[in-house]
Amino acid sequence: MMSRKIYIIILIALMSFSCKNDSLQLLSTESFSEEYHGDCKGSDCALVTIDYIKIKSENEIANKINFTVGSAIIYYLNSNIEKSIQAATISEASEKFIKNFENDKKEFPEISPYFAEISVTESTIKENILSLRVQQYSFTGGAHGNGSTKFLNFNPSTGVLIPNTSLMRNKGEFTEFVEELFRKENNISPNESINSTGYWFENDKFSLPDAIGFTDDSLIIIYNQYEIASYADGPIELTIPLEIAQRYLGF
């Protein structure tokens, strides 16, 4: 009798886990755009274009992930407009981004059109992690636009965002491991300054970036422009096979 009860409990648990993860299979791609319809033509018009992942399920896990993805998109749009006109939804943030251009164009008629491009794509989905890649590029005046990449890593069983510190078993050991690979890839010997080849690590000490994510078979680490090098150097990416990195990961 006891063994039958245990079997039933295990079966229920497995079915529950399966149902939770089945909801993540309903990933779809959503698109949204907003354009300035004033005195402009074609490429002269300010434009917001957004492509993002959305889970087509009505459950707590899907709602948490969708809310976090939406918040990331809104954050990037809000960062390009005045603090006094921050928005709470993707649609509102897009409208206010265009409105910001409209107001600036009235004051400076010759300005170049503003634009914002944001994409959220699936990087990998596994039993223990859902990793989404968020890329954004925008122009709101100046010599050039600004772009960046980040990752949103979720626990697929709960929909909770996993902080970078929880991705690794021991941050110190993981940092040392990545630094060794970084030095090897950039021909910096162990006894040389980490900035000896022109990098900008603060206080001449190696550190991890915020952008840490996963593909099906790799750990991806990205330093965005201006983070440790000039804009002209572009993003600096380190790809580590999961079979090598796995012993340092905490999941």
Rosetta silent file (secondary structure, phi, psi, omega in degrees, C-alpha in Angstrom):
SEQUENCE: MMSRKIYIIILIALMSFSCKNDSLQLLSTESFSEEYHGDCKGSDCALVTIDYIKIKSENEIANKINFTVGSAIIYYLNSNIEKSIQAATISEASEKFIKNFENDKKEFPEISPYFAEISVTESTIKENILSLRVQQYSFTGGAHGNGSTKFLNFNPSTGVLIPNTSLMRNKGEFTEFVEELFRKENNISPNESINSTGYWFENDKFSLPDAIGFTDDSLIIIYNQYEIASYADGPIELTIPLEIAQRYLGF
SCORE:     score description
SCORE:     0.000 S_00000001
   1 L     0.000  -43.436 -178.651    0.000    0.000    0.000 S_00000001
   2 H   -62.789  -43.295 -178.823    2.798    2.412    0.922 S_00000001
   3 H   -64.056  -34.255  178.224    4.663    1.804   -2.341 S_00000001
   4 H   -66.650  -40.034  178.438    1.457    2.497   -4.293 S_00000001
   5 H   -63.031  -43.899 -179.954    1.006    5.823   -2.473 S_00000001
   6 H   -62.164  -42.292  179.409    4.592    6.805   -3.241 S_00000001
   7 H   -59.870  -43.788 -179.325    4.085    5.872   -6.895 S_00000001
   8 H   -64.451  -41.563  179.681    0.957    8.041   -7.108 S_00000001
   9 H   -61.890  -45.755  179.917    2.728   11.004   -5.485 S_00000001
  10 H   -62.915  -42.454 -179.733    5.644   10.736   -7.910 S_00000001
  11 H   -61.651  -43.128  178.609    3.266   10.411  -10.873 S_00000001
  12 H   -63.132  -41.926 -179.793    1.341   13.523   -9.826 S_00000001
  13 H   -63.036  -43.828  179.804    4.575   15.447   -9.378 S_00000001
  14 H   -64.856  -40.181  179.133    5.822   14.429  -12.829 S_00000001
  15 H   -65.464  -39.348  179.394    2.503   15.334  -14.429 S_00000001
  16 H   -64.072  -43.883  179.623    2.539   18.702  -12.698 S_00000001
  17 H   -63.665  -41.350 -179.416    6.089   19.413  -13.891 S_00000001
  18 H   -62.673  -42.182 -179.498    5.190   18.334  -17.407 S_00000001
  19 H   -63.830  -41.366  179.588    2.157   20.630  -17.494 S_00000001
  20 H   -60.990  -45.501 -176.485    4.217   23.590  -16.306 S_00000001
  21 H   -77.207  -24.833  175.497    6.858   23.069  -18.974 S_00000001
  22 H   -61.640  -32.623 -178.840    4.285   22.351  -21.691 S_00000001
  23 H   -63.517  -28.553 -179.839    3.112   25.932  -21.278 S_00000001
  24 H   -77.353  -13.021  177.203    6.552   27.134  -22.364 S_00000001
  25 H   -75.834  -12.285 -178.570    6.195   25.261  -25.641 S_00000001
  26 L   -90.795   40.522  179.121    3.504   27.799  -26.624 S_00000001
  27 E   -73.855  135.123  176.057    6.075   30.467  -27.434 S_00000001
  28 E  -133.512  161.195  178.651    5.024   32.906  -30.116 S_00000001
  29 E  -103.699  124.059  178.505    6.613   35.968  -31.698 S_00000001
  30 E  -105.676  147.099  177.930    4.786   39.270  -31.322 S_00000001
  31 E  -126.690  144.855 -179.771    5.526   42.388  -33.369 S_00000001
  32 E  -147.560  140.499  176.528    4.765   46.018  -32.576 S_00000001
  33 E  -144.596  153.694  178.566    5.619   49.266  -34.320 S_00000001
  34 E  -143.168  131.338 -175.403    4.962   52.964  -33.862 S_00000001
  35 E  -129.503  146.676  175.055    5.784   55.644  -36.431 S_00000001
  36 L   -76.008  126.697 -175.230    5.867   59.436  -36.491 S_00000001
  37 L  -109.130   26.738  179.186    3.230   60.625  -38.952 S_00000001
  38 L   -87.884 -142.850 -176.104    4.244   64.252  -39.178 S_00000001
  39 L   -79.115   81.544 -179.619    6.283   66.062  -41.838 S_00000001
  40 L  -158.814  165.474  177.779    8.508   63.188  -42.991 S_00000001
  41 L  -140.665  131.904  173.928    8.887   60.524  -45.667 S_00000001
  42 H    53.059 -118.408 -176.290   10.160   56.956  -45.460 S_00000001
  43 H   -71.170   -7.369  177.322   13.510   56.782  -43.675 S_00000001
  44 H   -83.408   -3.604 -177.051   13.068   60.375  -42.458 S_00000001
  45 L   -94.131  138.747  174.469   10.336   59.257  -40.064 S_00000001
  46 L   -66.485  143.624 -172.544   10.957   58.365  -36.431 S_00000001
  47 E  -149.526  140.398  171.460   10.171   54.729  -35.821 S_00000001
  48 E  -118.038  125.811  175.386    9.878   52.140  -33.045 S_00000001
  49 E  -127.959  130.984 -175.916    9.988   48.461  -34.018 S_00000001
  50 E  -133.883  128.867  171.690    9.694   45.661  -31.476 S_00000001
  51 E  -125.727  126.992 -174.204    9.755   41.896  -31.956 S_00000001
  52 E  -149.185  159.802  178.822    9.453   39.808  -28.835 S_00000001
  53 E   -82.932  136.991  173.994    8.679   36.422  -27.360 S_00000001
  54 E  -138.323  139.734  178.664    5.347   35.870  -25.646 S_00000001
  55 E   -92.653  121.257 -176.900    3.989   32.720  -24.025 S_00000001
  56 L   -86.657   61.423  176.881    0.440   32.006  -25.159 S_00000001
  57 L  -137.303  150.452  177.384   -0.752   30.491  -21.892 S_00000001
  58 L  -108.617   74.726  175.385   -2.960   31.792  -19.119 S_00000001
  59 L  -144.575  171.796 -173.819   -1.138   30.586  -16.032 S_00000001
  60 H   -62.479  -40.133 -178.884    1.097   32.072  -13.348 S_00000001
  61 H   -62.751  -50.103 -179.838    4.355   30.935  -14.959 S_00000001
  62 H   -61.186  -42.069 -179.355    3.501   32.451  -18.343 S_00000001
  63 H   -62.159  -40.675  179.491    2.256   35.665  -16.741 S_00000001
  64 H   -64.240  -45.646 -178.383    5.483   36.127  -14.780 S_00000001
  65 H   -66.965  -45.481  179.947    7.693   35.588  -17.820 S_00000001
  66 H   -61.794  -38.813  179.376    5.563   37.788  -20.091 S_00000001
  67 H   -65.185  -42.282 -179.249    5.525   40.561  -17.485 S_00000001
  68 H   -65.819  -41.964  177.709    9.334   40.470  -17.138 S_00000001
  69 H   -62.024  -46.622  178.651    9.838   40.538  -20.909 S_00000001
  70 H   -60.553  -39.845  179.694    7.432   43.466  -21.229 S_00000001
  71 H   -64.150  -37.322  178.570    9.177   45.317  -18.403 S_00000001
  72 H   -64.786  -42.374  178.799   12.556   44.939  -20.140 S_00000001
  73 H   -64.149  -45.363  179.750   11.160   46.426  -23.365 S_00000001
  74 H   -62.351  -39.538  179.478    9.536   49.319  -21.500 S_00000001
  75 H   -57.928  -46.658 -178.621   12.781   49.959  -19.609 S_00000001
  76 H   -66.075  -40.246  178.400   14.732   50.445  -22.843 S_00000001
  77 H   -67.691  -41.868  179.497   12.109   52.732  -24.347 S_00000001
  78 H   -63.567  -31.283 -177.548   11.799   54.756  -21.129 S_00000001
  79 L   -68.518  -13.344 -179.538   15.584   55.215  -20.980 S_00000001
  80 L  -102.201    4.457  178.848   15.345   57.218  -24.207 S_00000001
  81 L  -127.018  166.265 -176.569   12.717   59.686  -23.046 S_00000001
  82 L   -61.378  144.331 -177.997   12.539   62.318  -20.327 S_00000001
  83 H   -61.010  -23.720 -177.007   12.097   61.016  -16.787 S_00000001
  84 H   -77.468  -10.057 -177.843    9.018   63.181  -16.397 S_00000001
  85 H  -125.882   37.909  179.484    7.121   61.245  -19.088 S_00000001
  86 L   -62.976  149.293 -175.668    7.880   57.617  -18.208 S_00000001
  87 L  -115.858  162.946 -175.002    5.418   55.008  -19.492 S_00000001
  88 L  -113.920  -11.823  179.099    3.940   51.821  -18.028 S_00000001
  89 L  -130.261  163.017  178.934    3.081   49.748  -21.131 S_00000001
  90 H   -60.825  -45.557 -179.819    4.869   48.891  -24.390 S_00000001
  91 H   -61.237  -46.667 -178.700    2.301   50.803  -26.410 S_00000001
  92 H   -65.641  -41.291  179.720    2.460   53.860  -24.171 S_00000001
  93 H   -63.514  -38.602  178.506    6.271   53.817  -24.084 S_00000001
  94 H   -66.319  -44.284  179.114    6.395   53.649  -27.897 S_00000001
  95 H   -61.291  -41.820 -178.184    3.954   56.518  -28.263 S_00000001
  96 H   -71.687  -31.994  175.027    5.926   58.646  -25.833 S_00000001
  97 H   -61.394  -46.161  178.474    9.210   57.839  -27.624 S_00000001
  98 H   -65.898  -40.159  179.060    7.681   59.163  -30.875 S_00000001
  99 H   -63.157  -36.249  178.450    6.180   62.142  -29.030 S_00000001
 100 H   -61.857  -42.447  175.798    9.605   62.960  -27.635 S_00000001
 101 H   -63.507  -43.865 -179.475   10.956   63.148  -31.191 S_00000001
 102 H   -57.867  -43.170  179.479    8.019   65.291  -32.282 S_00000001
 103 H   -65.882  -41.949 -179.743    8.701   67.787  -29.497 S_00000001
 104 H   -67.824  -34.870 -178.905   12.435   67.911  -30.257 S_00000001
 105 H   -67.824  -32.071  176.679   11.762   68.360  -33.988 S_00000001
 106 H   -63.678  -36.853 -179.004    9.637   71.436  -33.305 S_00000001
 107 H   -83.216  -34.070 -178.522   12.595   72.995  -31.523 S_00000001
 108 L  -130.902   83.146 -172.891   15.254   71.624  -33.906 S_00000001
 109 L   -57.202  -25.147 -174.813   13.630   71.062  -37.347 S_00000001
 110 L   -91.814    5.698 -176.578   16.811   69.646  -38.932 S_00000001
 111 L   -66.324  151.769  176.634   17.382   66.811  -36.458 S_00000001
 112 L   -73.923  150.299 -178.099   17.773   63.262  -37.743 S_00000001
 113 L   -64.521  139.951  175.608   14.848   60.933  -37.071 S_00000001
 114 L   -80.331  154.465  173.058   14.942   58.973  -33.842 S_00000001
 115 E  -154.234  154.986  176.029   14.461   55.230  -33.877 S_00000001
 116 E  -139.782  128.415  177.398   14.398   52.307  -31.483 S_00000001
 117 E  -122.648  124.250 -178.530   14.722   48.638  -32.419 S_00000001
 118 E  -132.499  133.147  176.254   14.185   45.975  -29.758 S_00000001
 119 E  -133.920  139.923  174.973   14.100   42.215  -30.159 S_00000001
 120 E  -124.888  114.319 -175.682   13.571   39.443  -27.619 S_00000001
 121 E  -125.206  156.463  177.263   14.357   35.989  -28.977 S_00000001
 122 E   -73.197  124.093  176.275   14.632   32.506  -27.567 S_00000001
 123 E   -92.404  -44.995  171.414   18.270   31.624  -26.915 S_00000001
 124 E  -164.179  153.933  172.078   17.551   28.212  -25.423 S_00000001
 125 E  -133.941  121.444 -179.668   14.882   26.354  -23.513 S_00000001
 126 L  -128.697  178.822 -179.687   15.821   23.393  -21.361 S_00000001
 127 L   -61.281  -32.458 -173.882   14.307   21.499  -18.455 S_00000001
 128 L  -114.263    2.012  177.819   16.047   23.769  -15.942 S_00000001
 129 L  -159.613  142.620  169.833   16.383   27.101  -17.767 S_00000001
 130 E  -118.113  115.523 -177.884   14.728   29.356  -20.308 S_00000001
 131 E  -111.813  121.925  178.452   17.209   31.891  -21.675 S_00000001
 132 E  -112.479  137.179 -179.893   15.964   34.835  -23.745 S_00000001
 133 E   -99.342  124.597 -179.425   18.276   37.207  -25.611 S_00000001
 134 E  -111.678  119.041  178.537   17.291   40.889  -25.531 S_00000001
 135 E  -121.830  137.716  178.651   18.906   43.189  -28.091 S_00000001
 136 E  -140.330  145.762  175.096   18.234   46.882  -28.506 S_00000001
 137 E  -144.303  131.830 -176.946   19.585   49.649  -30.676 S_00000001
 138 E  -143.874  157.410  175.250   18.369   53.218  -30.625 S_00000001
 139 E  -134.679  124.352  177.073   19.226   56.682  -31.897 S_00000001
 140 L  -135.461   39.501 -179.802   18.089   59.867  -30.186 S_00000001
 141 L   103.423  165.850  178.832   20.682   62.281  -31.509 S_00000001
 142 L   100.950 -170.873 -174.958   24.447   62.494  -31.260 S_00000001
 143 L   -73.376  -29.115 -177.608   27.288   60.986  -33.274 S_00000001
 144 L  -160.590  169.387  177.214   25.857   57.476  -33.341 S_00000001
 145 L   -78.846  178.010  178.849   23.210   55.208  -31.921 S_00000001
 146 E  -129.770  132.890 -179.829   23.539   53.055  -28.837 S_00000001
 147 E  -131.155  161.654  177.512   23.005   49.328  -28.633 S_00000001
 148 E  -161.629  161.153  176.172   23.247   46.600  -26.044 S_00000001
 149 E  -127.814  140.738  172.131   22.498   42.949  -25.400 S_00000001
 150 E  -142.311  168.789  177.249   21.278   41.309  -22.215 S_00000001
 151 E  -122.731  143.385  171.196   19.837   37.952  -21.254 S_00000001
 152 E  -111.137  113.715 -178.455   16.752   37.075  -19.248 S_00000001
 153 E  -109.065  120.651 -175.130   17.244   33.676  -17.627 S_00000001
 154 E  -113.639  150.275  164.792   14.146   32.078  -16.110 S_00000001
 155 L   -80.394  111.962 -174.418   13.392   29.038  -14.005 S_00000001
 156 L   -68.514  -13.898  179.226   10.875   27.365  -16.360 S_00000001
 157 L   -85.797  -17.901 -177.268    9.122   25.614  -13.469 S_00000001
 158 L  -125.477  -21.779 -175.333    8.297   28.869  -11.654 S_00000001
 159 L    80.551    5.705 -178.478    8.670   31.702  -14.175 S_00000001
 160 L   -82.789  136.984  176.937   11.021   33.464  -11.750 S_00000001
 161 E   -69.853  131.025 -179.207   13.963   35.401  -13.183 S_00000001
 162 L   -91.952  118.984  176.991   17.278   33.840  -12.130 S_00000001
 163 L   -68.356  155.171 -178.092   19.855   36.430  -10.975 S_00000001
 164 H   -56.949  -35.792 -177.947   23.389   36.007  -12.299 S_00000001
 165 H   -64.415  -24.826  179.549   24.681   35.135   -8.831 S_00000001
 166 H   -88.649   -7.115  177.453   22.368   32.112   -8.772 S_00000001
 167 H   -75.869  -20.651 -174.838   23.618   30.883  -12.154 S_00000001
 168 E  -120.039  149.919  179.592   26.934   29.912  -10.596 S_00000001
 169 L   -71.779  -42.401 -178.554   27.854   27.766   -7.617 S_00000001
 170 L  -141.852  113.689 -174.621   30.649   30.065   -6.457 S_00000001
 171 H   -61.160  -40.080 -178.818   31.025   33.523   -7.990 S_00000001
 172 H   -62.343  -47.471 -179.620   34.717   33.783   -7.104 S_00000001
 173 H   -65.558  -40.026  179.660   35.639   30.463   -8.705 S_00000001
 174 H   -65.511  -41.621  179.127   33.500   31.171  -11.744 S_00000001
 175 H   -62.217  -43.035  178.054   35.078   34.629  -12.187 S_00000001
 176 H   -62.648  -40.888  178.911   38.575   33.139  -12.007 S_00000001
 177 H   -61.426  -46.899 -179.359   37.597   30.496  -14.566 S_00000001
 178 H   -67.812  -39.562  178.918   36.243   33.113  -17.012 S_00000001
 179 H   -60.307  -42.025  179.019   39.223   35.413  -16.482 S_00000001
 180 H   -59.505  -43.246  178.437   41.601   32.588  -17.383 S_00000001
 181 H   -67.906  -40.055 -179.892   39.705   31.992  -20.624 S_00000001
 182 H   -62.303  -45.056  178.876   39.482   35.727  -21.347 S_00000001
 183 H   -62.127  -43.464 -178.660   43.220   36.168  -20.887 S_00000001
 184 H   -63.284  -42.682 -178.301   43.972   33.191  -23.117 S_00000001
 185 H   -68.677  -28.907 -177.185   41.674   34.436  -25.871 S_00000001
 186 L  -106.464   14.038  176.973   43.171   37.942  -25.753 S_00000001
 187 L    54.842   44.917  176.226   46.814   36.855  -25.329 S_00000001
 188 L  -110.838  115.911 -176.858   47.152   38.391  -21.870 S_00000001
 189 L   -70.643  158.245 -177.784   49.530   36.378  -19.684 S_00000001
 190 L   -58.419  -27.956 -177.229   48.620   35.639  -16.031 S_00000001
 191 L   -94.799    2.695  177.656   51.256   38.060  -14.715 S_00000001
 192 L   -93.429  156.200  173.283   50.198   40.963  -16.949 S_00000001
 193 L   -61.867  140.667  179.761   47.653   43.652  -16.093 S_00000001
 194 L   -64.094  -21.992  179.402   44.207   42.743  -17.379 S_00000001
 195 L   -97.714   11.923 -174.675   44.171   46.185  -19.027 S_00000001
 196 L   -64.842  -23.376  179.741   47.603   45.771  -20.633 S_00000001
 197 L  -101.056    9.543  174.362   46.092   45.422  -24.124 S_00000001
 198 L   109.057    5.435  176.944   43.811   48.442  -23.779 S_00000001
 199 L   -74.449  167.952 -172.877   40.747   47.189  -21.906 S_00000001
 200 L  -117.880   32.301  179.986   38.989   49.365  -19.317 S_00000001
 201 L   -58.468  132.749 -176.956   38.316   47.048  -16.396 S_00000001
 202 H   -62.136  134.358 -179.730   37.675   49.168  -13.309 S_00000001
 203 H    56.268   25.818  177.589   40.636   49.333  -10.915 S_00000001
 204 H    56.859   35.441 -178.030   42.521   47.041  -13.303 S_00000001
 205 L  -126.247  129.144 -179.277   40.562   44.068  -11.941 S_00000001
 206 L   -63.182  141.332  177.897   38.724   41.527  -14.074 S_00000001
 207 L  -147.273  157.556  178.806   34.955   41.408  -13.567 S_00000001
 208 L   -84.897  149.907  175.661   31.962   39.708  -15.125 S_00000001
 209 L   -84.155  176.059  175.427   29.408   41.626  -17.197 S_00000001
 210 L   -77.671  -29.207 -174.651   25.654   41.658  -16.632 S_00000001
 211 E   -83.195   93.456  176.830   24.988   39.915  -19.951 S_00000001
 212 E  -128.394  123.628 -177.645   25.335   36.201  -19.212 S_00000001
 213 E  -149.407 -167.194 -172.377   23.122   33.721  -21.044 S_00000001
 214 E  -141.440  148.299  165.356   22.911   30.368  -22.762 S_00000001
 215 L  -111.111 -171.814 -179.129   22.415   28.677  -26.103 S_00000001
 216 L   -60.829  -33.132 -175.114   21.661   24.974  -26.502 S_00000001
 217 L  -129.292    8.970 -175.714   25.321   24.050  -26.089 S_00000001
 218 E  -141.067  156.169  168.201   27.160   27.148  -24.846 S_00000001
 219 E   -98.541  130.404 -176.920   27.471   29.718  -22.098 S_00000001
 220 E  -114.198  129.788  177.233   27.551   33.227  -23.572 S_00000001
 221 E  -124.545  125.004 -176.376   29.211   36.208  -21.887 S_00000001
 222 E  -126.886  125.958  169.655   28.915   39.640  -23.519 S_00000001
 223 E   -97.343  117.541 -179.451   30.577   42.929  -22.618 S_00000001
 224 L   -74.359  165.686 -179.515   28.544   45.668  -24.292 S_00000001
 225 L   -56.226  139.374 -178.298   30.068   48.718  -25.953 S_00000001
 226 L    76.980   -6.488 -176.873   31.758   51.138  -23.530 S_00000001
 227 L   -73.925  -47.147  177.128   31.711   48.496  -20.788 S_00000001
 228 L  -134.663    3.618 -179.158   35.379   47.495  -21.060 S_00000001
 229 L  -156.844  176.292 -175.670   36.380   49.013  -24.407 S_00000001
 230 L   -72.871  167.306  177.790   35.544   51.806  -26.857 S_00000001
 231 H   -60.007  -40.172 -177.787   32.443   52.027  -29.001 S_00000001
 232 H   -62.992  -25.958  179.708   34.519   51.254  -32.090 S_00000001
 233 H   -73.395  -18.023  179.581   35.588   47.915  -30.583 S_00000001
 234 L    71.386 -177.152  177.078   31.968   46.786  -30.544 S_00000001
 235 L   -65.254  146.031  178.137   30.547   44.158  -28.176 S_00000001
 236 E  -113.461  117.535 -171.976   33.077   41.660  -26.832 S_00000001
 237 E  -117.067  137.210  176.825   31.689   38.131  -26.641 S_00000001
 238 E  -120.664  123.075 -179.552   33.060   35.024  -24.997 S_00000001
 239 E  -111.419  123.725 -176.420   31.503   31.657  -25.891 S_00000001
 240 E  -121.555  124.432  177.515   32.196   28.709  -23.576 S_00000001
 241 E   -56.556  136.652 -178.107   31.012   25.143  -24.305 S_00000001
 242 H   -60.592  -32.366 -179.092   28.510   24.031  -21.665 S_00000001
 243 H   -64.573  -23.439  176.809   30.369   20.763  -21.138 S_00000001
 244 H   -88.992  -41.858 -175.409   33.310   22.839  -19.874 S_00000001
 245 H   -78.597  -19.655 -170.676   31.335   25.474  -17.946 S_00000001
 246 H   -54.050  -37.422 -175.549   28.841   23.075  -16.365 S_00000001
 247 H   -68.086  -13.625  178.944   30.948   22.301  -13.286 S_00000001
 248 H  -100.192   -7.750 -174.822   30.801   25.971  -12.292 S_00000001
 249 E   -86.918  152.227 -174.623   27.051   26.409  -12.794 S_00000001
 250 L  -103.710   18.830  179.514   24.549   26.314   -9.989 S_00000001
 251 L  -139.527    0.000    0.000   21.576   24.735  -11.754 S_00000001
